[in-house]
């Protein structure tokens, strides 16, 4: 614990080992893509449900 490298050096080594990002791939992390798509779909469905509810109640 007392003889370990500083956190900055460990982060730099870990980033140096990573491969370069590929063109056209925005989400290298699978769960991040899932959460992003879920949030977008949730917002769109929520807006459509609200619109249909407002139209059904006659509140233009």
Protein Blocks (a to p, Z undefined) as FASTA:
>chain_A
ZZcccfklmmmmmmmmpccddehiablblklmmmmmmmmmmmmmmmmmmmmmmmmnopZZ
